[in-house]
Amino acid sequence: MGICAIYEPFAPNQVWGEDWTILSINGLRHYLLTIIDYFSRYIVAWAIVKTVSQREVKDLLVIAYINEGIEDSEYKPLLRLDKGSPNMAYGTRRLIRDLEMVISPSRVNRPTDNARQERWYRTVKQEEIYCHVDYPSQEMARRCMARYIEEYHEVRPHQALWNYTPGFVHRLGNKTLLLEHRRRMIQIAKEQRLRSNRALMGVAEGGASN
């Protein structure tokens, strides 16, 4: 079994982060449970649940595994998560082993150990969850969250991704290709600016000759 044990991945599905955060639905505490790809910041799986036990964690891991089609991949993701009981339960650890992934537990009270997951939660709280003091229903919460995640993936540029979107980076799937694409875009922008400047100079010279 090949393991890509790095925290600065150069392609998708090498390192995943898993965690959950609180939201309120109809006056009751619920949880947004997500798995994020470290390379692209793409949310490979998510769920809104009433409680977080090993069952919810295992279900989400299977969804992520299926969504990303990594069953036949030589390298499986390294899984960054905290030492909470749902993550460390025997059933969770056994499933992760059966899926040929490896757990990389973060240290206690060290949110920076899963920094990309924590950064995602800060963003989704500020831009979506905190805008709803209390979602009226689970259906509405899921609908709002699905809409937000779609926008986060495909519309909202990410500074850490050179202002590309997580969806674009996840589909491109290679850091070398991403940097090459960025280089081409910069070159195109420079050439367009140069042509525009030349055109303005031509207009100015024409006006001066008149």
C-alpha positions in Angstrom: 0.0 0.0 0.0 1.4 3.4 -1.0 1.1 6.3 1.4 1.6 9.9 0.5 2.5 11.2 3.9 2.9 14.9 3.2 1.1 18.0 4.4 1.9 20.1 1.3 0.3 18.0 -1.4 0.9 18.6 -5.1 -2.3 16.9 -6.4 -5.9 16.2 -5.1 -6.7 13.4 -2.7 -3.3 13.1 -1.1 -4.3 14.7 2.2 -7.8 15.2 3.5 -8.9 17.1 6.7 -12.1 16.0 8.6 -13.9 17.9 11.3 -17.3 19.3 12.3 -18.8 22.6 13.6 -22.0 23.7 15.2 -25.1 25.3 13.6 -28.7 25.8 14.9 -31.8 24.3 13.3 -35.2 25.1 14.7 -33.6 25.9 18.1 -31.7 22.7 18.3 -28.0 22.1 17.9 -26.8 20.3 14.8 -23.4 19.8 13.2 -21.9 20.5 9.8 -19.5 17.6 9.2 -17.0 18.0 6.3 -14.0 16.5 4.6 -11.8 19.0 2.7 -9.0 18.2 0.2 -5.8 19.9 1.3 -4.5 20.5 -2.2 -7.6 22.3 -3.7 -9.6 23.3 -0.6 -12.4 21.4 -2.3 -15.1 20.0 0.0 -15.1 16.3 -1.1 -18.0 15.4 1.2 -20.3 17.1 3.7 -23.4 16.4 5.8 -25.6 18.2 8.3 -26.3 15.8 11.2 -28.0 15.9 14.6 -25.1 14.3 16.4 -21.6 13.2 15.5 -20.7 9.6 16.4 -18.6 7.1 14.6 -21.6 6.3 12.4 -21.7 9.8 10.9 -18.0 9.9 10.5 -17.9 6.6 8.7 -20.8 7.4 6.4 -19.0 10.6 5.4 -15.7 8.9 4.7 -17.5 6.4 2.4 -19.2 9.2 0.6 -15.9 11.0 0.1 -14.2 7.8 -1.1 -17.0 7.2 -3.6 -17.3 10.8 -4.7 -13.6 11.0 -5.6 -13.4 7.5 -7.2 -10.2 6.6 -5.4 -10.9 2.9 -4.9 -8.4 1.9 -7.7 -5.9 4.7 -6.9 -2.4 3.5 -5.9 -2.2 6.2 -3.3 -5.0 6.8 -0.8 -5.4 10.0 1.2 -3.7 10.7 4.5 -6.5 11.7 6.8 -5.9 14.6 9.2 -8.4 14.7 12.1 -8.6 15.4 15.8 -8.6 12.8 18.6 -12.3 13.0 19.4 -14.1 9.8 20.2 -16.0 9.6 16.9 -12.7 9.7 15.1 -10.8 7.4 17.4 -13.5 4.8 17.8 -12.5 1.2 16.8 -15.1 1.1 14.0 -13.9 4.4 12.5 -10.3 3.3 12.6 -11.1 -0.1 11.2 -13.0 1.5 8.3 -10.1 3.9 7.6 -7.7 0.9 7.5 -10.1 -1.1 5.2 -10.1 1.9 2.9 -6.3 1.9 2.9 -6.1 5.3 4.3 -3.9 6.4 7.3 -5.0 8.5 10.2 -2.8 11.5 11.1 -4.3 12.8 14.4 -3.8 16.4 15.3 -2.5 17.4 18.7 -4.8 18.5 21.5 -5.7 22.2 21.4 -3.7 22.7 18.2 -6.2 23.9 15.6 -3.3 24.8 13.3 -2.6 21.0 12.9 -5.7 21.0 10.7 -5.4 24.6 9.6 -7.1 24.3 6.1 -10.2 22.7 7.7 -10.2 25.4 10.4 -9.9 28.1 7.7 -12.8 26.7 5.8 -15.0 26.7 8.9 -14.1 30.3 9.6 -15.2 31.2 6.1 -18.4 29.2 6.1 -19.4 30.6 9.5 -18.8 34.2 8.6 -20.4 34.0 5.1 -23.2 31.5 5.7 -23.9 30.0 9.2 -23.7 33.3 11.1 -26.1 34.8 8.6 -28.8 32.4 9.9 -29.2 32.7 13.7 -31.5 29.7 13.4 -32.3 27.7 10.2 -36.0 27.0 10.2 -35.6 23.3 9.1 -33.0 20.7 8.1 -34.2 20.9 4.5 -33.6 24.7 4.5 -30.2 24.3 6.2 -29.1 21.7 3.6 -30.4 23.7 0.7 -28.6 26.9 1.9 -25.4 25.0 2.6 -25.5 23.2 -0.8 -25.9 26.6 -2.5 -23.1 28.1 -0.5 -20.7 25.2 -1.1 -21.4 25.3 -4.8 -20.5 29.0 -4.8 -17.4 28.4 -2.7 -16.3 25.7 -5.2 -17.0 27.4 -8.5 -17.4 31.2 -8.0 -15.4 32.3 -5.0 -11.7 32.7 -5.8 -9.3 31.6 -3.1 -6.2 33.7 -2.3 -4.2 30.7 -1.3 -4.9 29.2 -4.7 -3.6 32.2 -6.6 -7.2 33.5 -6.9 -8.4 30.3 -8.6 -11.5 28.6 -7.3 -11.3 25.2 -5.4 -13.4 23.5 -8.1 -11.0 24.6 -10.9 -7.9 23.6 -9.0 -9.5 20.2 -8.0 -10.3 19.4 -11.6 -7.0 20.5 -13.0 -5.4 18.2 -10.4 -1.8 19.1 -10.6 0.3 21.9 -9.1 2.7 22.0 -12.1 -0.3 22.5 -14.5 -1.8 25.1 -12.2 1.4 27.1 -12.1 1.8 26.8 -15.9 -1.8 28.0 -16.4 -1.2 30.9 -14.0 2.0 31.8 -16.0 0.1 31.8 -19.3 -2.7 34.0 -17.8 -0.2 36.5 -16.6 1.5 36.6 -20.0 -1.8 37.1 -21.8 -2.7 39.9 -19.4 0.6 41.6 -20.0 0.2 41.3 -23.8 -3.3 42.7 -23.6 -2.1 45.6 -21.5 0.7 46.3 -23.9 -1.7 46.3 -26.9 -4.0 48.6 -25.0 -1.2 51.0 -24.1 0.0 51.1 -27.8 -3.5 51.8 -29.0 -3.9 54.7 -26.5 -0.5 56.1 -27.6 -1.6 55.9 -31.2 -4.8 57.8 -30.5 -2.8 60.4 -28.5 -0.2 60.8 -31.3 -3.0 61.1 -33.9 -4.7 63.8 -31.9 -1.4 65.7 -31.4 -0.7 65.7 -35.2 -4.1 67.2 -35.9 
